[in-house]
Amino acid sequence: MTKIGIIGIGMLGNAVGLHLLKSGFDLTVYNRTKEKTNELKNNGAKVVDSPKKVAENSELIIIVVKDADGVKEVSFGKNGIIEGKHEGLTVADMSTINPVESKNISKKFLEHKIIKLDIPVMGGPNVAITGELVLMASGDKKTFNRFRNVFEKIANKIFFLEGEGTAHLVKLAMNLQITMLALALSEGITLVRSANVDPKIFLDILNSTYFKTGMSENKAYKMIQEEFDATFTLANLKKDISTITDTAKSFGIKLPMIKKAEEIYKEAVKKGFGDIDYTGILAYIKKNNSQHNK
C-alpha cells in the first residue's frame, strides 16, 4: 500500500486520515497543534514533529492547510517538505488557494524535483469520513494516475482538469456558489419570517421547484432551527471568498456579487460569528435586523 502523509489536521484532514487508515494505508501526520492529531494517533497513524519527517516517511503527501502562505511554509520553510525529499515523492495540495499561487508553488517544487498535484475537494468531514468527497485534480496526469488508487478511496467522484492550478480555480468557483446559496437562503428565510410566515413552508415550496438545491433540501432545515454546528466554518468561507476576489483581480475581471458577499462575511466574522457553520450567516443577518429595529 502507498505510504501517505497528511500535513494539516483540521476537521477535513482528520476525516480524510481516518478513512485512509480504515482503508489500510500507512499514514504519517503532522499538525502545528499536536493535540489535533490524537484521534489519528489512536487509530494507528504515526505522528511526527515536522513536515520534513512526513516527507521522509511518505510517497504521497496531502496538504490540507488554511491558505497559500501555509502551503509555502510547510513546503519550503524550516524543516519543510523539501528537506525530506527523496526519489518519487509527490505532493497533493487539498487546500483552497489562489490558482496563480498554486502554479508558482508547483514551479518551486519542480526546482527540487518534486511533482505537485492539485486535489481540492467538495464536501465536508461528514462525507470525507466515508470516502464520498468530490475531488477535482490538475497537474501531471501520469503522476495522478500513479496515485489514483488513493484518490479513489478519498472520493467517489473525480474530475481531472488539464493545466496546473485549474482544479483550484474550479474549487473557488464552487465556493462562490456555496456563498451565494447560503446568502439567498438566509435572506429568503428572513423575509418570510418578517411577515410571520413559517420558514419551513418557504423551504417546502422551494424544494418542490426547479430551484431547489442540496443546501435547501438539507442544511436549510437546520438553519431555521438555528443549528449551526460547523462542518465548514463561517471564518473559513470568508477566507475563501477573499481568495476568490483576489483571484478575480489577478485575472482582471469584476465579480460584483462576491465582492459584496465578502463585505457581509467579513462583518459577520468581526461580530463573532466566525466559529459557527458558514450557514450561520443567517444568524448574523437576524442579529443585524434586530439591532436596526430597536
Steps between C-alpha positions, in 0.01 A plus 500: 500500500609855427662679793301820554569813699253768601610848604221704659264321733191716516151355466551398137856369538397294801201344321703418186771348719258281695351366177843424354600315818178301487580417137832348605748772402816578695457859621744757639361835617613842615309794643632815660264442797596143585190429712287502184678185383392292802205327333713397203776380732251289695390343172849405389656806336861591562526856636821693424626843595571658160393498133855380423436178692166454326688515170761250616225250588268552200464442127201734474447804724155658522507862618180635662587839646330839523650696210783539249733644766441187705575277200827687438599484867460121534655447157801731493542628857730369771467120526264518203408234249791571266747422779365146513479444125586166341452336163135461401361735766177670385302780667122539457353828620143474633501855637282770341742753353543752220579313173774751416667423834452129431690522170788682670515239776505220241792666320695529824440133580625404153826683575543236771390216267167457680173485305197674651141415418196714583219300666245735661175333600133574548328358808571527869632267770162322513558355151881488515474244779330258258703587190216678322665831415495652151861551392629738233855430387751674276869467427703219346255229392755218512577585862130530578438151357786362708303590813149455361437215745542746788283768345226247426493414871468866595227585248217325321505755216820625337539767232844530340554849356781596264749767601673586826282693743179421312356285779549782751329743262194276466497442877479877552215518248323228701547686827357809331181297443494391865535861612213624287269212590556554873426870465194446279351247742576723799333802344200296381452357850539846654248650259222247568563511874453877494138435395454225762501227234647166607834472315446125471214571262733716292754216487238237418376709207854579383592132510199408286637715216781505246690740728566253782858415596672254730542787743130591494402134543736427787687780676218753469276307739779508758542872432140580598553300821812711564721190488836623379741223603799560276598266219662802331530813709375842403852637551645243260245586234578869548868413438404319179280791389799731535704253292228512233508881485882499489493244217244704305725803536802304373298400191387859446128430547230646726264276699271751674287255698786310661664834584185600688486156665856552619391814686209315663707199611782724620256690723349172626844375606570835666173468694601158639330253263822358355511169688153377407402337172507725193118473479503692828504810281125474567566566870706806411224637275244435776710683758567785259125545441415486870752778568360717220143448624570612856 
